[in-house]
């Protein structure tokens, strides 16, 4: 079971996406994930928004560092399951 990102963080990200028109209906987003806290947090937030936002968009993930430890790779796969 995934944890929901904190409301305060979702509010700030949602506001920035809206204010700067970052995501539009039908967009296909490819997120580069290093395994660090910032990129994994953004992955959690975008997954949540993909399920709950009024705008429909696709989300893909790619590892940007080929030397990511196996434990981090498993963590990324645990959080991202294509539907």
C-alpha positions in Angstrom: 0.0 0.0 0.0 1.4 3.4 -1.0 1.4 6.3 1.3 -0.3 9.5 0.2 2.2 12.4 -0.2 1.7 15.1 2.4 -1.1 17.5 1.6 1.1 20.6 1.9 3.5 19.2 -0.7 0.7 18.2 -3.0 -0.8 21.7 -2.7 2.5 23.4 -3.6 3.2 21.0 -6.5 -0.4 21.2 -7.8 -0.2 25.0 -7.7 3.1 25.2 -9.6 1.7 22.8 -12.2 -1.4 24.9 -12.6 0.4 28.3 -12.5 3.0 27.4 -15.1 0.8 25.2 -17.2 3.2 22.3 -16.8 0.9 19.3 -17.5 -1.9 19.3 -20.1 -4.5 16.6 -20.9 -2.9 13.8 -22.9 0.7 14.6 -22.0 3.2 11.8 -21.7 5.8 12.5 -19.0 9.1 10.6 -18.6 10.6 11.1 -15.2 14.3 10.5 -14.7 14.8 8.9 -11.3 18.1 8.7 -9.6 16.9 6.9 -6.5 17.4 10.0 -4.3 14.8 11.5 -2.0 13.9 14.3 -4.4 13.2 12.2 -7.5 11.4 9.5 -5.6 9.2 12.1 -3.9 8.4 13.6 -7.3 7.5 10.1 -8.5 5.1 9.6 -5.6 3.5 13.0 -6.2 3.1 12.5 -10.0 1.6 9.0 -9.4 -0.9 10.5 -7.0 -1.8 13.3 -9.3 -2.1 10.9 -12.3 -4.8 9.0 -10.3 -6.6 12.0 -8.8 -6.0 15.1 -10.9 -8.7 16.3 -13.3 -6.1 16.2 -16.1 -5.3 12.8 -17.6 -1.6 12.2 -18.4 0.7 9.2 -18.8 3.8 8.7 -16.6 6.9 6.7 -17.3 10.1 6.3 -15.3 13.7 5.9 -16.3 16.7 5.4 -14.2 19.3 8.1 -14.9 22.2 6.5 -13.1 23.1 3.0 -14.4 24.9 2.2 -11.2 21.8 2.4 -9.0 21.9 -0.2 -6.2 19.6 -3.1 -6.6 17.7 -2.1 -3.4 16.9 1.3 -4.9 15.9 -0.3 -8.2 13.5 -2.6 -6.3 12.1 0.4 -4.4 11.4 2.2 -7.7 9.7 -0.8 -9.2 7.6 -1.2 -6.0 6.3 2.4 -6.5 5.8 2.3 -10.3 3.7 -0.4 -11.8 2.5 0.4 -15.4 -1.3 0.0 -15.6 
